[in-house]
Amino acid sequence: YVLSLCIQYGWAKTHPVTGKQVADLGALDKWLKGTHKIGQSPVKKPLNDMEPEEMSKAIVALENM
């Protein structure tokens, strides 16, 4: 779901092998770290390190952008 939100916001790039649009994980990483030009995550840590309630906060923030 998070990756589809990234693509909806234009955080996408073309996969070099398939040619399909995929989520730009670099843009998501910048947003999570708070260095992206269009906002920042309320929880400043990698997705894999987030607790379920922290992940919910990050998803709500992405949905409300």
CHARMM-style PDB file with segment names, atoms N, HN, CA, C and O in Angstrom:
ATOM      1  N   TYR     1       0.821  -1.198   0.000  1.00  0.00      PROA
ATOM      2  CA  TYR     1       0.000   0.000   0.000  1.00  0.00      PROA
ATOM      3  C   TYR     1       0.865   1.262   0.000  1.00  0.00      PROA
ATOM      4  O   TYR     1       0.580   2.214  -0.726  1.00  0.00      PROA
ATOM      5  N   VAL     2       1.908   1.265   0.807  1.00  0.00      PROA
ATOM      6  HN  VAL     2       2.139   0.491   1.397  1.00  0.00      PROA
ATOM      7  CA  VAL     2       2.806   2.420   0.883  1.00  0.00      PROA
ATOM      8  C   VAL     2       3.455   2.673  -0.473  1.00  0.00      PROA
ATOM      9  O   VAL     2       3.580   3.823  -0.895  1.00  0.00      PROA
ATOM     10  N   LEU     3       3.864   1.620  -1.152  1.00  0.00      PROA
ATOM     11  HN  LEU     3       3.763   0.686  -0.810  1.00  0.00      PROA
ATOM     12  CA  LEU     3       4.501   1.793  -2.457  1.00  0.00      PROA
ATOM     13  C   LEU     3       3.526   2.355  -3.485  1.00  0.00      PROA
ATOM     14  O   LEU     3       3.924   3.144  -4.343  1.00  0.00      PROA
ATOM     15  N   SER     4       2.261   1.962  -3.414  1.00  0.00      PROA
ATOM     16  HN  SER     4       1.938   1.321  -2.718  1.00  0.00      PROA
ATOM     17  CA  SER     4       1.276   2.516  -4.350  1.00  0.00      PROA
ATOM     18  C   SER     4       1.043   3.997  -4.072  1.00  0.00      PROA
ATOM     19  O   SER     4       0.828   4.771  -5.005  1.00  0.00      PROA
ATOM     20  N   LEU     5       1.081   4.401  -2.809  1.00  0.00      PROA
ATOM     21  HN  LEU     5       1.256   3.772  -2.051  1.00  0.00      PROA
ATOM     22  CA  LEU     5       0.960   5.825  -2.484  1.00  0.00      PROA
ATOM     23  C   LEU     5       2.139   6.604  -3.059  1.00  0.00      PROA
ATOM     24  O   LEU     5       1.968   7.715  -3.561  1.00  0.00      PROA
ATOM     25  N   CYS     6       3.323   6.028  -2.987  1.00  0.00      PROA
ATOM     26  HN  CYS     6       3.462   5.126  -2.579  1.00  0.00      PROA
ATOM     27  CA  CYS     6       4.502   6.686  -3.559  1.00  0.00      PROA
ATOM     28  C   CYS     6       4.302   6.942  -5.048  1.00  0.00      PROA
ATOM     29  O   CYS     6       4.582   8.037  -5.536  1.00  0.00      PROA
ATOM     30  N   ILE     7       3.825   5.948  -5.758  1.00  0.00      PROA
ATOM     31  HN  ILE     7       3.597   5.059  -5.361  1.00  0.00      PROA
ATOM     32  CA  ILE     7       3.610   6.092  -7.197  1.00  0.00      PROA
ATOM     33  C   ILE     7       2.547   7.147  -7.470  1.00  0.00      PROA
ATOM     34  O   ILE     7       2.686   7.925  -8.414  1.00  0.00      PROA
ATOM     35  N   GLN     8       1.483   7.192  -6.662  1.00  0.00      PROA
ATOM     36  HN  GLN     8       1.370   6.560  -5.895  1.00  0.00      PROA
ATOM     37  CA  GLN     8       0.434   8.193  -6.835  1.00  0.00      PROA
ATOM     38  C   GLN     8       0.981   9.605  -6.667  1.00  0.00      PROA
ATOM     39  O   GLN     8       0.503  10.532  -7.323  1.00  0.00      PROA
ATOM     40  N   TYR     9       1.972   9.785  -5.801  1.00  0.00      PROA
ATOM     41  HN  TYR     9       2.360   9.032  -5.269  1.00  0.00      PROA
ATOM     42  CA  TYR     9       2.552  11.109  -5.564  1.00  0.00      PROA
ATOM     43  C   TYR     9       3.639  11.457  -6.566  1.00  0.00      PROA
ATOM     44  O   TYR     9       4.257  12.518  -6.475  1.00  0.00      PROA
ATOM     45  N   GLY    10       3.874  10.566  -7.523  1.00  0.00      PROA
ATOM     46  HN  GLY    10       3.372   9.704  -7.597  1.00  0.00      PROA
ATOM     47  CA  GLY    10       4.890  10.829  -8.529  1.00  0.00      PROA
ATOM     48  C   GLY    10       6.275  10.380  -8.112  1.00  0.00      PROA
ATOM     49  O   GLY    10       7.258  10.661  -8.799  1.00  0.00      PROA
ATOM     50  N   TRP    11       6.358   9.688  -6.996  1.00  0.00      PROA
ATOM     51  HN  TRP    11       5.560   9.459  -6.438  1.00  0.00      PROA
ATOM     52  CA  TRP    11       7.647   9.149  -6.559  1.00  0.00      PROA
ATOM     53  C   TRP    11       7.843   7.806  -7.243  1.00  0.00      PROA
ATOM     54  O   TRP    11       7.760   6.754  -6.609  1.00  0.00      PROA
ATOM     55  N   ALA    12       8.101   7.856  -8.527  1.00  0.00      PROA
ATOM     56  HN  ALA    12       8.168   8.711  -9.042  1.00  0.00      PROA
ATOM     57  CA  ALA    12       8.230   6.642  -9.321  1.00  0.00      PROA
ATOM     58  C   ALA    12       9.375   6.796 -10.305  1.00  0.00      PROA
ATOM     59  O   ALA    12       9.780   7.903 -10.662  1.00  0.00      PROA
ATOM     60  N   LYS    13       9.876   5.660 -10.723  1.00  0.00      PROA
ATOM     61  HN  LYS    13       9.547   4.762 -10.432  1.00  0.00      PROA
ATOM     62  CA  LYS    13      10.890   5.645 -11.767  1.00  0.00      PROA
ATOM     63  C   LYS    13      10.676   4.391 -12.599  1.00  0.00      PROA
ATOM     64  O   LYS    13       9.958   3.476 -12.195  1.00  0.00      PROA
ATOM     65  N   THR    14      11.296   4.360 -13.743  1.00  0.00      PROA
ATOM     66  HN  THR    14      11.879   5.103 -14.071  1.00  0.00      PROA
ATOM     67  CA  THR    14      11.145   3.234 -14.650  1.00  0.00      PROA
ATOM     68  C   THR    14      12.130   2.135 -14.273  1.00  0.00      PROA
ATOM     69  O   THR    14      13.325   2.380 -14.111  1.00  0.00      PROA
ATOM     70  N   HSD    15      11.611   0.928 -14.136  1.00  0.00      PROA
ATOM     71  HN  HSD    15      10.640   0.729 -14.267  1.00  0.00      PROA
ATOM     72  CA  HSD    15      12.464  -0.219 -13.825  1.00  0.00      PROA
ATOM     73  C   HSD    15      13.351  -0.489 -15.037  1.00  0.00      PROA
ATOM     74  O   HSD    15      12.848  -0.543 -16.160  1.00  0.00      PROA
ATOM     75  N   PRO    16      14.663  -0.660 -14.838  1.00  0.00      PROA
ATOM     76  CA  PRO    16      15.572  -0.804 -15.981  1.00  0.00      PROA
ATOM     77  C   PRO    16      15.366  -2.074 -16.804  1.00  0.00      PROA
ATOM     78  O   PRO    16      15.711  -2.096 -17.985  1.00  0.00      PROA
ATOM     79  N   VAL    17      14.821  -3.119 -16.216  1.00  0.00      PROA
ATOM     80  HN  VAL    17      14.541  -3.102 -15.256  1.00  0.00      PROA
ATOM     81  CA  VAL    17      14.648  -4.378 -16.942  1.00  0.00      PROA
ATOM     82  C   VAL    17      13.254  -4.489 -17.541  1.00  0.00      PROA
ATOM     83  O   VAL    17      13.105  -4.804 -18.722  1.00  0.00      PROA
ATOM     84  N   THR    18      12.232  -4.232 -16.728  1.00  0.00      PROA
ATOM     85  HN  THR    18      12.353  -3.977 -15.768  1.00  0.00      PROA
ATOM     86  CA  THR    18      10.856  -4.434 -17.197  1.00  0.00      PROA
ATOM     87  C   THR    18      10.284  -3.222 -17.914  1.00  0.00      PROA
ATOM     88  O   THR    18       9.363  -3.356 -18.720  1.00  0.00      PROA
ATOM     89  N   GLY    19      10.821  -2.039 -17.628  1.00  0.00      PROA
ATOM     90  HN  GLY    19      11.569  -1.930 -16.973  1.00  0.00      PROA
ATOM     91  CA  GLY    19      10.292  -0.823 -18.228  1.00  0.00      PROA
ATOM     92  C   GLY    19       9.031  -0.315 -17.558  1.00  0.00      PROA
ATOM     93  O   GLY    19       8.449   0.672 -18.007  1.00  0.00      PROA
ATOM     94  N   LYS    20       8.601  -0.971 -16.494  1.00  0.00      PROA
ATOM     95  HN  LYS    20       9.075  -1.773 -16.129  1.00  0.00      PROA
ATOM     96  CA  LYS    20       7.391  -0.561 -15.774  1.00  0.00      PROA
ATOM     97  C   LYS    20       7.730   0.482 -14.718  1.00  0.00      PROA
ATOM     98  O   LYS    20       8.872   0.590 -14.271  1.00  0.00      PROA
ATOM     99  N   GLN    21       6.713   1.247 -14.331  1.00  0.00      PROA
ATOM    100  HN  GLN    21       5.786   1.159 -14.694  1.00  0.00      PROA
ATOM    101  CA  GLN    21       6.877   2.234 -13.271  1.00  0.00      PROA
ATOM    102  C   GLN    21       6.884   1.530 -11.916  1.00  0.00      PROA
ATOM    103  O   GLN    21       5.999   0.728 -11.616  1.00  0.00      PROA
ATOM    104  N   VAL    22       7.884   1.838 -11.112  1.00  0.00      PROA
ATOM    105  HN  VAL    22       8.602   2.489 -11.356  1.00  0.00      PROA
ATOM    106  CA  VAL    22       7.991   1.288  -9.761  1.00  0.00      PROA
ATOM    107  C   VAL    22       8.199   2.439  -8.789  1.00  0.00      PROA
ATOM    108  O   VAL    22       8.631   3.521  -9.184  1.00  0.00      PROA
ATOM    109  N   ALA    23       7.893   2.207  -7.528  1.00  0.00      PROA
ATOM    110  HN  ALA    23       7.542   1.327  -7.207  1.00  0.00      PROA
ATOM    111  CA  ALA    23       8.056   3.241  -6.508  1.00  0.00      PROA
ATOM    112  C   ALA    23       9.528   3.614  -6.374  1.00  0.00      PROA
ATOM    113  O   ALA    23      10.405   2.751  -6.412  1.00  0.00      PROA
ATOM    114  N   ASP    24       9.782   4.900  -6.219  1.00  0.00      PROA
ATOM    115  HN  ASP    24       9.069   5.601  -6.188  1.00  0.00      PROA
ATOM    116  CA  ASP    24      11.136   5.405  -6.001  1.00  0.00      PROA
ATOM    117  C   ASP    24      11.427   5.329  -4.505  1.00  0.00      PROA
ATOM    118  O   ASP    24      10.992   6.187  -3.736  1.00  0.00      PROA
ATOM    119  N   LEU    25      12.155   4.310  -4.104  1.00  0.00      PROA
ATOM    120  HN  LEU    25      12.509   3.613  -4.728  1.00  0.00      PROA
ATOM    121  CA  LEU    25      12.435   4.109  -2.688  1.00  0.00      PROA
ATOM    122  C   LEU    25      13.347   5.193  -2.131  1.00  0.00      PROA
ATOM    123  O   LEU    25      13.342   5.444  -0.925  1.00  0.00      PROA
ATOM    124  N   GLY    26      14.125   5.836  -2.986  1.00  0.00      PROA
ATOM    125  HN  GLY    26      14.129   5.632  -3.965  1.00  0.00      PROA
ATOM    126  CA  GLY    26      14.960   6.950  -2.541  1.00  0.00      PROA
ATOM    127  C   GLY    26      14.113   8.125  -2.081  1.00  0.00      PROA
ATOM    128  O   GLY    26      14.427   8.766  -1.077  1.00  0.00      PROA
ATOM    129  N   ALA    27      13.038   8.410  -2.811  1.00  0.00      PROA
ATOM    130  HN  ALA    27      12.783   7.890  -3.626  1.00  0.00      PROA
ATOM    131  CA  ALA    27      12.138   9.500  -2.417  1.00  0.00      PROA
ATOM    132  C   ALA    27      11.423   9.155  -1.118  1.00  0.00      PROA
ATOM    133  O   ALA    27      11.268  10.012  -0.248  1.00  0.00      PROA
ATOM    134  N   LEU    28      10.988   7.907  -0.982  1.00  0.00      PROA
ATOM    135  HN  LEU    28      11.114   7.211  -1.689  1.00  0.00      PROA
ATOM    136  CA  LEU    28      10.342   7.478   0.259  1.00  0.00      PROA
ATOM    137  C   LEU    28      11.320   7.586   1.424  1.00  0.00      PROA
ATOM    138  O   LEU    28      10.946   8.026   2.512  1.00  0.00      PROA
ATOM    139  N   ASP    29      12.562   7.191   1.203  1.00  0.00      PROA
ATOM    140  HN  ASP    29      12.866   6.834   0.320  1.00  0.00      PROA
ATOM    141  CA  ASP    29      13.586   7.279   2.246  1.00  0.00      PROA
ATOM    142  C   ASP    29      13.803   8.728   2.676  1.00  0.00      PROA
ATOM    143  O   ASP    29      13.913   9.010   3.869  1.00  0.00      PROA
ATOM    144  N   LYS    30      13.864   9.646   1.713  1.00  0.00      PROA
ATOM    145  HN  LYS    30      13.775   9.416   0.744  1.00  0.00      PROA
ATOM    146  CA  LYS    30      14.022  11.069   2.051  1.00  0.00      PROA
ATOM    147  C   LYS    30      12.841  11.567   2.871  1.00  0.00      PROA
ATOM    148  O   LYS    30      13.021  12.321   3.827  1.00  0.00      PROA
ATOM    149  N   TRP    31      11.642  11.152   2.504  1.00  0.00      PROA
ATOM    150  HN  TRP    31      11.496  10.540   1.727  1.00  0.00      PROA
ATOM    151  CA  TRP    31      10.455  11.570   3.251  1.00  0.00      PROA
ATOM    152  C   TRP    31      10.502  11.021   4.670  1.00  0.00      PROA
ATOM    153  O   TRP    31      10.188  11.728   5.628  1.00  0.00      PROA
ATOM    154  N   LEU    32      10.895   9.757   4.800  1.00  0.00      PROA
ATOM    155  HN  LEU    32      11.150   9.183   4.022  1.00  0.00      PROA
ATOM    156  CA  LEU    32      10.980   9.147   6.129  1.00  0.00      PROA
ATOM    157  C   LEU    32      12.028   9.838   7.002  1.00  0.00      PROA
ATOM    158  O   LEU    32      11.850   9.952   8.215  1.00  0.00      PROA
ATOM    159  N   LYS    33      13.115  10.298   6.389  1.00  0.00      PROA
ATOM    160  HN  LYS    33      13.259  10.205   5.403  1.00  0.00      PROA
ATOM    161  CA  LYS    33      14.181  10.975   7.138  1.00  0.00      PROA
ATOM    162  C   LYS    33      13.871  12.443   7.390  1.00  0.00      PROA
ATOM    163  O   LYS    33      14.554  13.095   8.180  1.00  0.00      PROA
ATOM    164  N   GLY    34      12.849  12.966   6.728  1.00  0.00      PROA
ATOM    165  HN  GLY    34      12.294  12.437   6.086  1.00  0.00      PROA
ATOM    166  CA  GLY    34      12.483  14.364   6.913  1.00  0.00      PROA
ATOM    167  C   GLY    34      13.238  15.320   6.022  1.00  0.00      PROA
ATOM    168  O   GLY    34      13.275  16.518   6.302  1.00  0.00      PROA
ATOM    169  N   THR    35      13.845  14.823   4.947  1.00  0.00      PROA
ATOM    170  HN  THR    35      13.814  13.850   4.720  1.00  0.00      PROA
ATOM    171  CA  THR    35      14.619  15.686   4.055  1.00  0.00      PROA
ATOM    172  C   THR    35      13.968  15.866   2.687  1.00  0.00      PROA
ATOM    173  O   THR    35      14.584  16.442   1.790  1.00  0.00      PROA
ATOM    174  N   HSD    36      12.749  15.390   2.509  1.00  0.00      PROA
ATOM    175  HN  HSD    36      12.249  14.922   3.237  1.00  0.00      PROA
ATOM    176  CA  HSD    36      12.072  15.531   1.214  1.00  0.00      PROA
ATOM    177  C   HSD    36      11.475  16.924   1.108  1.00  0.00      PROA
ATOM    178  O   HSD    36      11.066  17.514   2.109  1.00  0.00      PROA
ATOM    179  N   LYS    37      11.428  17.449  -0.118  1.00  0.00      PROA
ATOM    180  HN  LYS    37      11.760  16.971  -0.931  1.00  0.00      PROA
ATOM    181  CA  LYS    37      10.971  18.825  -0.325  1.00  0.00      PROA
ATOM    182  C   LYS    37       9.476  19.018  -0.093  1.00  0.00      PROA
ATOM    183  O   LYS    37       9.033  20.153   0.080  1.00  0.00      PROA
ATOM    184  N   ILE    38       8.681  17.936  -0.084  1.00  0.00      PROA
ATOM    185  HN  ILE    38       9.042  17.014  -0.225  1.00  0.00      PROA
ATOM    186  CA  ILE    38       7.235  18.127   0.080  1.00  0.00      PROA
ATOM    187  C   ILE    38       6.698  17.561   1.382  1.00  0.00      PROA
ATOM    188  O   ILE    38       5.534  17.167   1.449  1.00  0.00      PROA
ATOM    189  N   GLY    39       7.502  17.514   2.387  1.00  0.00      PROA
ATOM    190  HN  GLY    39       8.448  17.834   2.332  1.00  0.00      PROA
ATOM    191  CA  GLY    39       6.999  17.064   3.676  1.00  0.00      PROA
ATOM    192  C   GLY    39       7.918  16.077   4.341  1.00  0.00      PROA
ATOM    193  O   GLY    39       9.000  15.762   3.846  1.00  0.00      PROA
ATOM    194  N   GLN    40       7.462  15.599   5.472  1.00  0.00      PROA
ATOM    195  HN  GLN    40       6.583  15.854   5.875  1.00  0.00      PROA
ATOM    196  CA  GLN    40       8.264  14.638   6.211  1.00  0.00      PROA
ATOM    197  C   GLN    40       7.376  13.704   7.012  1.00  0.00      PROA
ATOM    198  O   GLN    40       6.220  14.005   7.309  1.00  0.00      PROA
ATOM    199  N   SER    41       7.944  12.581   7.347  1.00  0.00      PROA
ATOM    200  HN  SER    41       8.884  12.336   7.107  1.00  0.00      PROA
ATOM    201  CA  SER    41       7.237  11.578   8.127  1.00  0.00      PROA
ATOM    202  C   SER    41       7.150  12.013   9.586  1.00  0.00      PROA
ATOM    203  O   SER    41       8.080  12.635  10.100  1.00  0.00      PROA
ATOM    204  N   PRO    42       6.047  11.692  10.261  1.00  0.00      PROA
ATOM    205  CA  PRO    42       5.960  11.992  11.686  1.00  0.00      PROA
ATOM    206  C   PRO    42       6.834  11.059  12.521  1.00  0.00      PROA
ATOM    207  O   PRO    42       7.089  11.331  13.694  1.00  0.00      PROA
ATOM    208  N   VAL    43       7.291   9.963  11.922  1.00  0.00      PROA
ATOM    209  HN  VAL    43       7.083   9.742  10.969  1.00  0.00      PROA
ATOM    210  CA  VAL    43       8.156   8.998  12.607  1.00  0.00      PROA
ATOM    211  C   VAL    43       9.448   8.893  11.803  1.00  0.00      PROA
ATOM    212  O   VAL    43       9.433   8.427  10.664  1.00  0.00      PROA
ATOM    213  N   LYS    44      10.548   9.317  12.379  1.00  0.00      PROA
ATOM    214  HN  LYS    44      10.561   9.695  13.304  1.00  0.00      PROA
ATOM    215  CA  LYS    44      11.826   9.360  11.661  1.00  0.00      PROA
ATOM    216  C   LYS    44      12.622   8.072  11.879  1.00  0.00      PROA
ATOM    217  O   LYS    44      13.607   8.062  12.617  1.00  0.00      PROA
ATOM    218  N   LYS    45      12.198   7.009  11.245  1.00  0.00      PROA
ATOM    219  HN  LYS    45      11.398   7.017  10.645  1.00  0.00      PROA
ATOM    220  CA  LYS    45      12.948   5.754  11.301  1.00  0.00      PROA
ATOM    221  C   LYS    45      12.567   4.901  10.102  1.00  0.00      PROA
ATOM    222  O   LYS    45      11.511   5.114   9.506  1.00  0.00      PROA
ATOM    223  N   PRO    46      13.410   3.938   9.738  1.00  0.00      PROA
ATOM    224  CA  PRO    46      13.091   3.060   8.604  1.00  0.00      PROA
ATOM    225  C   PRO    46      11.803   2.275   8.845  1.00  0.00      PROA
ATOM    226  O   PRO    46      11.449   1.974   9.985  1.00  0.00      PROA
ATOM    227  N   LEU    47      11.116   1.952   7.765  1.00  0.00      PROA
ATOM    228  HN  LEU    47      11.404   2.197   6.839  1.00  0.00      PROA
ATOM    229  CA  LEU    47       9.855   1.212   7.872  1.00  0.00      PROA
ATOM    230  C   LEU    47      10.027  -0.094   8.637  1.00  0.00      PROA
ATOM    231  O   LEU    47       9.174  -0.462   9.444  1.00  0.00      PROA
ATOM    232  N   ASN    48      11.123  -0.789   8.387  1.00  0.00      PROA
ATOM    233  HN  ASN    48      11.817  -0.490   7.732  1.00  0.00      PROA
ATOM    234  CA  ASN    48      11.344  -2.083   9.049  1.00  0.00      PROA
ATOM    235  C   ASN    48      11.523  -1.956  10.553  1.00  0.00      PROA
ATOM    236  O   ASN    48      11.322  -2.929  11.280  1.00  0.00      PROA
ATOM    237  N   ASP    49      11.895  -0.780  11.032  1.00  0.00      PROA
ATOM    238  HN  ASP    49      12.058   0.011  10.442  1.00  0.00      PROA
ATOM    239  CA  ASP    49      12.115  -0.568  12.464  1.00  0.00      PROA
ATOM    240  C   ASP    49      10.884  -0.021  13.180  1.00  0.00      PROA
ATOM    241  O   ASP    49      10.890   0.109  14.404  1.00  0.00      PROA
ATOM    242  N   MET    50       9.833   0.299  12.434  1.00  0.00      PROA
ATOM    243  HN  MET    50       9.828   0.193  11.440  1.00  0.00      PROA
ATOM    244  CA  MET    50       8.643   0.901  13.037  1.00  0.00      PROA
ATOM    245  C   MET    50       7.768  -0.141  13.725  1.00  0.00      PROA
ATOM    246  O   MET    50       7.625  -1.273  13.265  1.00  0.00      PROA
ATOM    247  N   GLU    51       7.196   0.282  14.835  1.00  0.00      PROA
ATOM    248  HN  GLU    51       7.312   1.202  15.209  1.00  0.00      PROA
ATOM    249  CA  GLU    51       6.172  -0.512  15.508  1.00  0.00      PROA
ATOM    250  C   GLU    51       4.856  -0.301  14.740  1.00  0.00      PROA
ATOM    251  O   GLU    51       4.738   0.666  13.988  1.00  0.00      PROA
ATOM    252  N   PRO    52       3.878  -1.181  14.917  1.00  0.00      PROA
ATOM    253  CA  PRO    52       2.615  -1.039  14.171  1.00  0.00      PROA
ATOM    254  C   PRO    52       1.955   0.333  14.327  1.00  0.00      PROA
ATOM    255  O   PRO    52       1.448   0.877  13.347  1.00  0.00      PROA
ATOM    256  N   GLU    53       1.948   0.899  15.525  1.00  0.00      PROA
ATOM    257  HN  GLU    53       2.360   0.457  16.322  1.00  0.00      PROA
ATOM    258  CA  GLU    53       1.308   2.210  15.706  1.00  0.00      PROA
ATOM    259  C   GLU    53       2.099   3.322  15.012  1.00  0.00      PROA
ATOM    260  O   GLU    53       1.514   4.300  14.548  1.00  0.00      PROA
ATOM    261  N   GLU    54       3.423   3.178  14.939  1.00  0.00      PROA
ATOM    262  HN  GLU    54       3.898   2.383  15.316  1.00  0.00      PROA
ATOM    263  CA  GLU    54       4.238   4.162  14.221  1.00  0.00      PROA
ATOM    264  C   GLU    54       3.985   4.067  12.724  1.00  0.00      PROA
ATOM    265  O   GLU    54       3.896   5.084  12.036  1.00  0.00      PROA
ATOM    266  N   MET    55       3.872   2.852  12.226  1.00  0.00      PROA
ATOM    267  HN  MET    55       3.945   2.026  12.785  1.00  0.00      PROA
ATOM    268  CA  MET    55       3.579   2.646  10.809  1.00  0.00      PROA
ATOM    269  C   MET    55       2.233   3.256  10.454  1.00  0.00      PROA
ATOM    270  O   MET    55       2.085   3.848   9.385  1.00  0.00      PROA
ATOM    271  N   SER    56       1.255   3.119  11.333  1.00  0.00      PROA
ATOM    272  HN  SER    56       1.376   2.638  12.202  1.00  0.00      PROA
ATOM    273  CA  SER    56      -0.064   3.713  11.094  1.00  0.00      PROA
ATOM    274  C   SER    56       0.038   5.223  10.976  1.00  0.00      PROA
ATOM    275  O   SER    56      -0.603   5.819  10.111  1.00  0.00      PROA
ATOM    276  N   LYS    57       0.833   5.850  11.831  1.00  0.00      PROA
ATOM    277  HN  LYS    57       1.354   5.365  12.534  1.00  0.00      PROA
ATOM    278  CA  LYS    57       1.022   7.303  11.768  1.00  0.00      PROA
ATOM    279  C   LYS    57       1.653   7.709  10.443  1.00  0.00      PROA
ATOM    280  O   LYS    57       1.237   8.692   9.831  1.00  0.00      PROA
ATOM    281  N   ALA    58       2.651   6.959  10.001  1.00  0.00      PROA
ATOM    282  HN  ALA    58       2.989   6.160  10.498  1.00  0.00      PROA
ATOM    283  CA  ALA    58       3.322   7.275   8.742  1.00  0.00      PROA
ATOM    284  C   ALA    58       2.363   7.121   7.564  1.00  0.00      PROA
ATOM    285  O   ALA    58       2.366   7.947   6.652  1.00  0.00      PROA
ATOM    286  N   ILE    59       1.548   6.074   7.577  1.00  0.00      PROA
ATOM    287  HN  ILE    59       1.546   5.403   8.318  1.00  0.00      PROA
ATOM    288  CA  ILE    59       0.597   5.851   6.485  1.00  0.00      PROA
ATOM    289  C   ILE    59      -0.445   6.960   6.444  1.00  0.00      PROA
ATOM    290  O   ILE    59      -0.780   7.453   5.367  1.00  0.00      PROA
ATOM    291  N   VAL    60      -0.960   7.356   7.598  1.00  0.00      PROA
ATOM    292  HN  VAL    60      -0.688   6.956   8.473  1.00  0.00      PROA
ATOM    293  CA  VAL    60      -1.944   8.449   7.645  1.00  0.00      PROA
ATOM    294  C   VAL    60      -1.320   9.730   7.105  1.00  0.00      PROA
ATOM    295  O   VAL    60      -1.972  10.472   6.370  1.00  0.00      PROA
ATOM    296  N   ALA    61      -0.073   9.996   7.458  1.00  0.00      PROA
ATOM    297  HN  ALA    61       0.457   9.393   8.054  1.00  0.00      PROA
ATOM    298  CA  ALA    61       0.601  11.196   6.958  1.00  0.00      PROA
ATOM    299  C   ALA    61       0.748  11.139   5.438  1.00  0.00      PROA
ATOM    300  O   ALA    61       0.539  12.146   4.761  1.00  0.00      PROA
ATOM    301  N   LEU    62       1.103   9.981   4.900  1.00  0.00      PROA
ATOM    302  HN  LEU    62       1.273   9.163   5.450  1.00  0.00      PROA
ATOM    303  CA  LEU    62       1.199   9.832   3.445  1.00  0.00      PROA
ATOM    304  C   LEU    62      -0.161  10.045   2.783  1.00  0.00      PROA
ATOM    305  O   LEU    62      -0.257  10.713   1.753  1.00  0.00      PROA
ATOM    306  N   GLU    63      -1.199   9.480   3.373  1.00  0.00      PROA
ATOM    307  HN  GLU    63      -1.121   8.938   4.209  1.00  0.00      PROA
ATOM    308  CA  GLU    63      -2.541   9.618   2.798  1.00  0.00      PROA
ATOM    309  C   GLU    63      -3.012  11.070   2.806  1.00  0.00      PROA
ATOM    310  O   GLU    63      -3.768  11.476   1.924  1.00  0.00      PROA
ATOM    311  N   ASN    64      -2.582  11.848   3.776  1.00  0.00      PROA
ATOM    312  HN  ASN    64      -1.967  11.519   4.493  1.00  0.00      PROA
ATOM    313  CA  ASN    64      -3.049  13.227   3.918  1.00  0.00      PROA
ATOM    314  C   ASN    64      -2.198  14.245   3.171  1.00  0.00      PROA
ATOM    315  O   ASN    64      -2.456  15.445   3.260  1.00  0.00      PROA
ATOM    316  N   MET    65      -1.204  13.794   2.449  1.00  0.00      PROA
ATOM    317  HN  MET    65      -0.995  12.819   2.377  1.00  0.00      PROA
ATOM    318  CA  MET    65      -0.361  14.735   1.706  1.00  0.00      PROA
ATOM    319  C   MET    65      -1.085  15.249   0.480  1.00  0.00      PROA
ATOM    320  OT1 MET    65      -0.532  16.053  -0.271  1.00  0.00      PROA
TER     321      MET     65
END
